Amino acid sequence: MTELTKEQLEAKIKKLEAKLTGDMFQDMDIKDEIHNLQMKLNGVKPMDSHIDCIGCGS
């Protein structure tokens, strides 16, 4: 699997944000995917972690 570029990640986030309905339960999966993409975009890992996050897949 190839890594996405910063521009591709940002475009994917914008596309997902456009799908948000305002209903917390309907948006839960979309917000989770946005969070995962933002973590990849920002290079964030959980604190005190030398391995990738297992819980969210970042």
SVG drawing of the C-alpha trace seen along z (x, -y; Angstrom):
<svg xmlns="http://www.w3.org/2000/svg" viewBox="-29 -20 38 23">
<polyline fill="none" stroke="black" stroke-width="0.4" points="0.0,0.0 1.4,-3.4 1.4,-6.3 -1.0,-9.2 0.5,-12.6 -0.4,-15.5 -2.7,-16.9 -4.4,-13.6 -5.1,-13.3 -6.4,-16.8 -8.7,-16.2 -10.0,-13.0 -10.7,-14.7 -12.6,-17.5 -14.7,-15.0 -15.6,-13.1 -16.4,-16.4 -18.9,-17.2 -20.7,-13.9 -21.3,-14.9 -25.0,-15.2 -24.9,-16.7 -26.3,-13.6 -23.7,-12.2 -24.7,-8.6 -24.7,-8.7 -21.5,-10.7 -19.6,-8.5 -17.8,-6.3 -17.1,-9.3 -15.6,-11.3 -13.5,-8.3 -12.1,-8.0 -11.4,-11.8 -9.6,-11.5 -7.4,-8.6 -6.6,-10.6 -5.7,-13.7 -3.4,-11.7 -1.6,-10.4 -1.5,-13.9 0.0,-15.3 2.2,-12.3 0.7,-11.8 1.0,-8.7 -0.3,-8.1 1.8,-9.5 4.6,-7.2 4.2,-4.9 7.0,-3.5 4.5,-1.5 1.7,-2.5 -1.7,-2.9 -3.6,0.4 -6.9,-1.1 -7.3,-3.5 -4.9,-2.2 -2.8,-5.4"/>
</svg>
